[in-house]
Each structure stands twice: as C-alpha cells, then as structure tokens.
Amino acid sequence: MTGQERIGALERLITAYQTSYYNGEAEISDEEFDLLWDELKTLDPANPVLVRVGADDTDGFPKARHLIPMGSQEKAANPREFTAWAEGLRANPGFGGFLVQYKLDGASLELQYEGGRLRRAVTRGNGTVGDEITPNARRMRGVQGALTADFSGGVRGEVVMFKTVWREKYRDKANCRNAANGLMRRKDGRGSEDLAFITYDVSAAGDPEFFKNEPEKIRWLRDQGFLVAESKEFNDAASIIAYREEVAKNRSGLPVDIDGLVVKDKTTDPADLRRTRPERQIAFKFELETAFTILRDVEWSESGATYTPIGVIDPVRLSGTTVQRANLNNPDMIRAMALRIGSAVSVVKRGEIIPKIEGLAPPGVLETGELQDIVLPRICTSCASALKDEGTRLLCPNPGCPKRLHHRLEKWAGVLDIREMGEKIIRQLFDSGRVKAVSDLYTLRVEELADYERMGEQSAAKLIRHIRTPRVLPLQVFVAGLDLEGVGELIMERVVHAGWNTLDKLFAAGVEELAKIHGIGKVTAETITAGMKELAAEIQKILAPGIISIAPPPRDEEQPLGGLSFCFTGELRTMKRAAAEEQVKALGALVKSSVVKDLSYLVTNDTESGSAKNKKARDLGIPVIDEDTFLGIVKSKEKTIVQNI
C-alpha cells in the first residue's frame, strides 16, 4: 500500500468511526481511534479530516447551533510531545499556569442557559450544529434546570455512565461510553436517568469578562450544583507527566471511564475557546495498551498482485478482545524488527480489522524457545511466477496473473460505479473464462449473461444496460480504474494537473519527467509508464466500442485558475469546504490537503491563528487569505469566463 493509499484508507476509517461514534454506536476504543488519528497526522498533518468534527447529521431530533464550538483538541500521545506543547504555551504572553482535568470518556453535551434557566441541551453533532435532546438531559444526574446566578451562556460537559450502573444494568453494551451514547439519544427518554452530566467548561454569552480565569470557572460550576471533572493546578510539565502516570495506574478504580488528561492554560482566552481546534489546551492521552505474546507463524494475505504478511500469535487479551492474528505490513517491517518465528513480540490494536505487531517485546518478558527465520513466499500461488520483493511490498510481477486480472475487474467496476456488478458476478464471469479483461465487459450479451447463477434475463438486461451506459471519464478516473499498483485518482490528478493531460501525452511520458511532479517520485513514475505500456492494447479495446471515452483537457480560457493550487482549513461561512474545493477544481486549480512549497494559497477564516498550517505557510512565503479574499479571486475569474464566451 502506498503512502497516498494509506492516507486514503485512514481518511475513510476515521470518517466512518467518527460517524458511528457521534451517532452513539462507537465501533472501536478511543485508544484505537487515536492511533489512526496520529498516523494520519504523521503522514499528512494538514489533512482536512483532522479538522472535521463529528457526524454531519443525525436523525430524530431538532437541530440547534452551539454557543461554544465543539471542535477537536490537539493531542499529545507521549511526554515528549506534551513537553513541546507545554513549553510553547509557557512562552505565550499572559501564561498563568496549567489547569489539568480528567478527560472523561463519554459523549459531549452543551447546556444553554438564558437568564439562569436551562433552554436547550445540544449534542456535539458536527461541531457547530447538534441534536437538541433537552427532555432527555433534564432527566440526567447533574443537569441543573435553574441556576442561582443570572447567567446566559453555555455549560460544556460529558454525558457518562457510572461503572456501577453499567455493571448492574447494561452489561450487554460493550462499555459505559457505548451505553451512554445510545441512551442519551432515545426518543422516549428511557434510561436517561441512568446517565450523569459532568462539566468541565463554561462561557458567558457576550461577556468575556464574566470569568477571570479557568479555576474560577470550576469554582462557579461547583457553586451552581454541577458535577465537575476532577481538576488540579500545576506550574510545570514534569509534574503533570508524573500526575498522568499516577492517574493511569489507578484509573481502573475510578467511578467513571477516563482516557487521559486535558491540560489548559489557567488564563481564560475566549477567542481560543471558539477556535475549531483550540491552541491553549491539549488532550494528554494515556499510553496505548500493549500486550506481549509469542509469534508462532506468518501467513500471507493475497490481494490482487500484493502479498501481505499476517502474524499468527499466542492468544492474548487486548482492549477487551482476544487477539490471535496481527498485521506485519510488509517484508521491510519484518526485517527492521528482526522478527523470527518464536520471537516474543509487542502487539497493539490499531483500529483496523486485526491488530498490529509493533516490535520485539522487552528482553525477559516472555520465555522463548527455538527461533526460526521467517520465509517469504517465492512463487505466486495463482500463476507460479517468481514474486518480486520490493521491500515495502511483495508482489507478483506477471501482468497476466489471474489474481491481478480479477482484481482489475473489481477495481474498474468500483471506480466507474457499475451498478449491479458485484463481487459474485465478477467472480463467475472470470472463473468461466468469459471475462478476463476490462474490454471483455463491453462484449457481453444479455442472453449469455442470463445463464449465470442468480441472474435471469431481467437482471442480466439491467446489468448490461449499466455496463453500456456511455461515460465520458476524466483521464485521472480512467487510469485509476486500470488498477496500476498504487496509482489512484489522487496521484493521477497530480499528473494531469502537471500537463500530462491526454492519453497520448501519458503514453509518451518518461519516468524522469513524471518523477519530477510533486508527490509522485521515481517508483510511482515507473509504475505509471510501465503500466501504460503494458495496457496500451487493452486501453484501445476499451475505447473502441465508443461506450467509454476520455474527456479532452479544458481549453486555457476554461481554466482561469490553471496553474494555481489551494488548501482549505477550518470552517467556511458561505459554503461547505467540499463545495469550495469542487469550485476551484472546475476552474482548473488543484486542491491540496496540506501546505507544501508549491501551494498558491492557504484559505482560512482564522488568518492570525498560530496553527501548524498557518505557521508553515508563512515560513514558505505562501499567502494566507480569508474566505472573502478567496471568493473575490473566484468571482473575478468566473467573470473572465463569461467575457470570453
């Protein structure tokens, strides 16, 4: 799997897990989710997924807008990362020390008060708008319907279930958090009385001077009768690191689940609280649970042309489940860790289908017997060709390998979204020998297709209709459907944008020319050039019937933003970020997910932020523009198009 493919996989996993989490059915633990998040942050620090919060929408409740944006916090996974953040915060003018709170493992909720009376309770939702669940919230322990103070504003907290309640009544749920997420969204409100609301922040509407500092907020919340997250004050990072270790050792005995600490500047900064990702607070997470076991065997999972190693280990409990198989990624990883059959290994759960072997266990943790070298497969099980060990992947190089050809059919059907063409019918067509290449799909007839299992004439006619639906594909989509190893639509979009925007140009492209394109590199360039040469005859067969055609590159006057690139970060006021990205793409610009040296503009409504993206853009001399400036650029270019028609 290439870096870009891994980024794409992480985007899909994080988005799916966020949606399930915010809709009350978390599929993985916070520790597993954080590993995915941290890996994406390492591979692509400015990825849009890292600033996107929550599910876009949930059904069944009226919607309400937050008074305090419910963005995501920065995270520190280890003392080194935390110390770097803490030292940076200490250097800020007005630093007042650290307030440290338990990071509660539940579901975020905002209580909105007007004149001291509770008006609505709003879930996290997408960070800006959430579900109003006020009737349910009123039944929860710790929610105050009326305050003694004449207060208007928002109270932030976490809906949790106490461990004793879970053990007595809800052991059918995976954990306290899952139980709380489900109950708080019940339309009939049943079970809400088994939940508790524990606060950790408050903000007065329109009055930034209402609270002098963060400790005063905590005192005020307690005075108003709220349950408040455990809070302590510290002056240095080392003391906080020691406190975290102490809490981590004893957290199993706490009445509620926590998954780390939240560390804030004691000095209240209302502007920072309203940022999508506040800069003056951080989530200092507990270390991921690690298990030690013995590697007993290595199996090789086959997908297309690639062989992926899977470790078979002695059963071990990890994050509440029994683990017997763990990912090893590729041959280079095996060599880098000096792994052998019989080695004692450390295993963590990564939020994928199976956990991952991180490395060798510390010496003396487990007794090991005789060690044996791990033998890599040498021959393809499908075509008997000698496998090629490229380090980061082990693959069959035979272009005619049946596994490879079958995988290409699946990829083509997926990229083109050919309806009714699922894995079963592809497998039947391939195994029968009728369809061995993509071009064979366009020679199928209804009468022959109807004879296949579970098809019939009506289903066959429907499938043929979808296969034969004329499609004009952008070049990057067409090539992505050909299933060149590690070459997806994003990679090809960069190639096309660099000027290799027709089939003829792509056929003529050399390795050195493509390798100069940002984000491509020599290995990918070799894959593209070799793949295009290998598939030249097949490409002509696909295009020959006229059902599939490749869109011509836009004329210069149709690409007024041609040669420019944009990176968007944070929320936009007038449109969703995806719509802005599509708009500039339609005008010929390239959209980038991170700040790189050839970026033309970074677009953000928080241009003065000290975020990593803003800092990097300034360091590289890249203009940081707000939404109004961006819209002005787009409108001026759209006007140019109209004048040229």
N, C-alpha and C positions, 0 to 999 in steps of 0.2 A: 504494500500500500504506500503510495507516495505521500509526501507531506501535505499536498493540497487535498488529496483524497481523505487523509486523516482529519484535516481541518473540517472538510465537508461532513464526515461521519460524526465528528464531535458536535458540530452545529445542530445536526439532526437529533442526536441523542439528548443534548442539553435542552433544546426546544421542546422535545416530546416529554422529557422528565419534568420540566418546568410546568407545562400544561397540566400534566397529571397531578403534580404537587398542589398547584393553586386551585385545582378543581376537586381537591380532597382525597385523591387516591394515589398517594406517593408510591412509586414502584421501587425505589432504591433508597438507601440510607443517605443522610446528609454527607457523611464521610465519602461515600462513593461518588455522590454528585460533585463534591468539592474537588475530587481528583480529576474528574472530567473537565471541570471549570479551569483548574490550574493548568492542565495540559494544554487546553485551547489558548489560555493566556500566554503560555510559553511559546507556542507555535505561531500565534497571531494576536499580539497584545491588543490591537485596536479592532478586533473582530466585532461587528455590530451586535452579535448575540450576547456579548459581555456587558452591554449596556441596556439590553432589552430585559424588561422585568415582567414576570408573571404571565398569565394567560390573557389573551385579548378580550375574552368574553366568557361568561358562564351563564347558563340559563336558569330561569325560575325565580329570580329576584329583581326588583327595580335597581337601576344603576344610580350611583351617586359619586360625585367628584371629591377627592381628598382635599383636606385643608393643608396637610403636610404631605408632600410627595413621598410615596413609599418606594424609594429606589433601593438598589442593592448596595451593600457595603463592600469596601475593599477588604481583601482577606490576606492574612499572614498565616502561612502554613507551618512556620518554624521560627525559632528565636532569632535567627539571622535576619529574616525578612521583617519581623516585628521591630527589631532594634533599629533597622534602617529607617522604617517609618517613624518610630518614636523620636529619633534624633532629628529627622526633618521637621517634625511638629515642634520640637523644643526650640528650633531656630526661628519660628514664626513670631512676629511681634504680638505681644499680648498673651503669650502662652501662660496658663495658670496652673499647670499640674495635670495629673491624669485622674479621671474617674473611671473605675473598672466595674463592669456589671456582668452577671451571668448572662450568657447568650442562650435564651430559652428555646427549646426545640418544640415549637408549636405552629400556630397559624397567626399571622399578623392581623391586627384589627385596629381601626381608629374610631374612637368615640368622639362625636362632635357635639359641643355644648353651646347653647345660646342663653345668656343671662343666668348661667348656673344650672340649667336644666338640659338633660340629655335629649337631643333631637334625632340623631341617627347614629347607627354603627355601621361602618363600611369596611369590607374585606379588602385585601391587598389588590386583587384584580390585576390590571396591567401596570400598576404603579401610579396611575393618575385617576382612573375610574375603577370602582369596585362594586360588589353586590351590597345592597343595603339589607342587613339582617337584624334590624333593631329589635323586633319582638323576641328573637332568639337570644340576643345579647342581654336583654333585660332579665332573663332567667338565669344567667351565669353568675357564679360566685365572684364577687369583687367588682361588678359593674355598678356604678353609682347613678341612680336615676336623677338625683338632685344633689347639688353641692352647697356647702355653706358659703362659698365665695361667689360673688357676682362675676362669673367668668364666662367668656366666649372664646372658643378655640378648640384645638384638637388634643386628645389624650391618646398616646400611642402605647400599644402593649401587645401581648401574645396570648392567644387562647390556648390553654394547655389542659391536659387531663392528669390529675394526680395518679401516681403509680398504684396507690391503694385502690382507687376506683377502677382502674384498668384490671387489676388482678381479681377484683370481686365481680365485675360485671361485663367486661369487654375483652376477655382473653381470645375471643375469636378474631379480633383485629391484630394486625402484625405488631403494632406498638401504640403507645399513647398518642403520638402525633397523628397517625392514620385515623385513630378513633375520633380524636378531636376535630380533624378536618371534615370527616363525614357528618358528625352530629351537628356541628355549627351551621351546616347548610340544609338541614332537614326542613322542608316546607312546613311540616306540622309542629316543629319546635321540640319534639320529643327528644329527651336526652340532653338538652342544653343545660339543664340543672346539674348535670354531672361534670360540667366544664368550669374552668376558672379563668379569669382575665387578670393577668399580671402586667403591670405597667412598667415602662422604662423611659418615657419621654413625654413632654407636653409643650405646647406652643400656643401663646395667646394670639388671637386673630387681630392683626393690625397694630399690635403693641409690642415691639421688640424689647422694650424696657421692663415688661411685666416681671420677668425673671432675671435676676442679676447674674446667675451662673448655673451650672449644671447641678451641683449639690443642693442649691436652693430649690430646684425643680423636684428633686427626690423628697425633700422635706415637705414641700407643698402637697405632693401626691399622697404622702402618708397622712398628713393632716386632714385631707379630704376623704379619707377612709379607703383609699385604693390599696390593693396588694401591690407591692413594689419589688422588682427584681433585686436580689442581693447586690449591694453596691459598696465599694470601698475606694478610698483615695490613696494615690501613690505619687511619689515625686520622681521616680527613675524607672527605666526599663528593666533593669536587673531584678528589682523587687517584684515587678509584675510577672516576669518569667518564672520566678520561684513560686509565686502565688498560683500561677497556672498549673505548675507541676503538682502542687498540693491539692488543688481542686480536682484535677484529673484523677488522682489516686482515690479520692473519696466520692466521686460523683455518683457511683452506683448506690450510695446510701442517701442521696438527696431525694426529697419527696417528688420532684418533677425532673424530667429529662432536660439536660443542657448539652450543647455540643461545642462549647468554647466560651470565650470571654469577649465582651465588647469593651473596647478602650476608647475613651473620648478625652478631648481637651476639656478641662473643667470650665474654661471660659466659654460662655454661650455665644454662638455665632449663628444668628437666624438665617443669614444668606447661605451658609454652608448646609444647614438643615434642609434647605429647599433644592439643593443640587440633586441631579439624578443619582450621582454617586458621591456622597459627602466625603470631603478630604480630611476633616478633623476628627474622624473616628474610624475604627477598623475592627474587623472581626478577627480575633486571635484564636484560631481553631485548635482543637486538640489534635495530637498526632493520630494518624490513621491506625486503626487496629491492624496488627501484623500477627500472622500465625507462622509457626515453624514446623516443617514436616520433611519427609524424605521423597525425593524424586525417584519413581520406580520405572518409568518408561517414557518414551516420547512417541506420540502418534503424529501423523501428518495429514492435516485437513486440506482437501483439494478444492479449489475454486477457480474455474477457468484454467489458465495456464500456471497458476501460482500454488505452491505447496507451503502451508503454514504449520509450524511446529506447535503441538499442544502437549504439555507435561501431564503425565498421569502420576498422582501423588497419593501418599497415605492419607486417608480421610482425616480432615481437621475442621474444627468449628471456627467460622469466621463471619462476623457481623450477623450472627443469628442463624446461619445456614451451614450445612455440612458440605465441604468442598473436596472434590476428588480429581478435578481437572483444572489446569491453569495455563494461561496463554504464555507463549515464549517468543512471539512476534516473528523472528527471522533468524537465519544462521549466524549473523553477526552478533546478535544478543547472546546466543549460546556460547560463542567463542569469547566474548567480552567478559562473561561471568565465569568462565572456566567450568562450566557445568558438566557433570558426568552422571550417568545412571547410578543411583545410590547416594548422591550428594544431599546434604541437609540444606534446605532452601527456605527463604522467607517469602511468604505469599501475602498479597493484599488484594482487596476486591476493588476493581476499577469501574464498576457500574456497567460493564459490558455483560454479555451472556455468561462468560466464565471469568474467574479472577486471573491475576497475573503474577508470575514469579518475578520478584524484584531482584533477587540475587542470592548469594550463599548466606546461610544462617551464620550467626557469630560462632566462632570455634567453641566446642564443648557443649553447645545447647542440646544437641541430639547425638546419640551414638550412630555411627555409620559403619556399614560393612564393606564388602568389596566394591570398589568403584569400577565402572566400565565406561568407555568412551561412547558418546552419542554418535551413531552412524546416520549420516544424511542419506536420504533416498538418492539413487543414482539414475534410475530408469523410470520414465513416465509409465504409470500404470495403464494409461489409455492407448498410447501409441508406441511404447517401447523405445522412444528416443532418449538419448542421454540428457539428463537435466542440467541446467546451467545455474551455477551458484554465483549470484551477483553480490552476495553479502547481505544486502538489505532485503533480498528476496531470492527464493529458489523457484525456478520456473522451467516449463517445457518450452524450448525454443522452436519446436516444429510448427510452422504455420498451418499445417493440415491436421494437427492433433484434434481428434474428435471432441475432447473436452473443451478445447479452445473454440472450436466452431460452434458448439452448442451454446457456450456462454455468450458468444457474439450475437446469436439469435435472440437470447433473452435480453441482452443489452439494447439491441435495436428496437425490440418491441416496447421496452420500458421508456427509452428516450423519446420515441415517436408516439407513445401512449396509444398503441393499437389496442383498442378495446376488444374484449372477449378473447384476447390471445394470452392465456395464462401459461404457467409452467407445464401443466399436464399435456395440453395440446401441442406445445412446442416439443416436449419430450417424445410424444407419439410420432409426430412428423419427422423428427430427427432419427429416431430409432428405426423407423420404417425405411429410411433412406430417401424419402421423397423430398425433404428439405435439408440440405447440407450447408447452404449458404443463404445470405440475406436475399440475394436476387431470386432464389427459388420461390420465395414467398409470393412473388408477383407473377408466377406462372400457375399458381393453384387454381383449380376449378371447383365449383360448388359440388358437383356430383361426386368427385373423388373425395373431397373433404367430408361429405356427409357419411361416408362409410366408417369413419373413425369413431372410436368408443365415445359415447355420450355426446355425440354431435347431432346427427339428424339433419335433414335438409334445411329446416328453418334456421337452426343455429349456424350451420355452415354458410348459408347465404348472408347472415348478419356479419359473420367474421370476414368473409370475402369483401363485403361492402366496406368494412372498416379498413382492411388492408389496402383496398384500391381507392380509398379517399385521396384525391390529389392533395399533395402537400408541397409548399414552397418553403424549404428549410434554409435558415441562415447557415453559412458554411460551418460555423463552430458547432452547431447542433448536429449537422450531417456527420462530421468527423467524430464527434463524441459517440454517436451511435455505432460506429465501426469497431468500438471496443479495443482501441490500441492501448496496450498496457500502461495504466497510469495517466492517460490523456483524456481528461474530461472536458466539459463545456467551458469551465473557467480558464483552463490552460489555453484552449483554442481561442477563446475570446481575446486573450493577450496577443496571440499570434496574428489574428485577423486585424486587431487594432494597430499592430506594428506595420501593417501594409501588405501582409500575405493574405489578401482578402478574396482571392479567387482560386478555383481548383487548379488552374494552370500555373499560377504563381506558387501554390503549395507543392505541386509536383516538381517544380524547378528549384525549390528552396534547398540550400545546402545546410549541413549540420552547423558549421561555424556561424552562418548567418542567423539561424534560429536560436542558437545558443546565446547570442548577444541580447536577446529580448529579456527584459527584466522578469524574473520569476520562472524562467524556462530551464536554462542550464544544458550542459552537453548531453547528459543521459536522456533527458526528455526529448531534446532535439534529435538525437539518434533514433529514438523510438518513433517519432513522427515521420522522419524521412524514410526510414526502413519500412514502416507500416504503409505509407502511401505507395511506395514502390511495389511492395508485396501485394497490395489490394487494388492496383491500377485496373486490372481486367475486371475484377468484381465490381468496382465502382462504375465502370462503363455499363455493365449489365444491369445494375440497379437503376441507373438513369435512363437506359434505353427505352423502356415502355412509356416514359413520359409521365408516370404517376408521381414520381419524386423528382423534384428539380431544386436547384440551389439558387437562392436569391442573389441577384447581382449586387455588388457593393454600391452603396448610395453615392450619388454624384456629390462633388465638393459642396455645391450650393445647398444640398440637403443635409450636410453635416457641418453646420456653423460652429459647433463646439469640437470639431475634429482636432485631434492632437492634444486636447485638454483632458485632465482627469480630476475627479472629485472624490473626497472621502467625507462621509457624513457621520456626525457623532451627536448623541443626545437627542432630545425630543424636538420636533419641528411644530410650529404653531398652525400653519396653514394646510399641511398635508402630512400623510404618513411618510416615513423615510423611504419605504419601498417605492412609493409613487414618485418621489423626487429622483430616486436612482433611475427608474424607468424613463423619466422625462429627459434626463441628461443623456442617457444611452440613445434615446430616439434622435437626439441632436448630434450624435456622433462621438460623445465623450465616453471615457472609460471610468467605471466606478471601482474604487479600490477600498478594501476593508481595513487597511492600515496606512499609517503615514510613512511613506518611503520617499527617497530623494527625488524621484521624478514626478511627484504629485504636484498638480497645479494649484488646488485649493483645498483647505480643510474648512468644512462648513459646520458651525456650531452656534447656538444661541448663547453660549457661555464663553465668549471670546477671551475673557480675562481669567478664566479658570487656570489653576496650576496643574491640570490633569496631564497625564503622560503624553497624550496625543498633542495637546497644545504646546507642551514644552519641546517635544521632538520637532514639531512643525517650525517653531521659532528658531530652534537650533539649526535647522536645514534651510532657513530663509523662505519657507513656504507661507503664502498669505493665509491668515486665519480670518475668515469672513463670517458674518452673521447671516441669518435667513433672508433678511431684506436685501442685502447686497447680492446674495445668490439669486434671488428672484429677479433682481434688476438685470443681472447678466443674462439669465434665461430669456426674459422678455425682450431684451434688445436683440438677441439672436433670432428669436421667433419672428420678430418684426422684419428682420433681414430676409427670412424665408418668404414671407408674404410679398415683400417688394420684388423678389426675384421671380415670382410666379407669373 
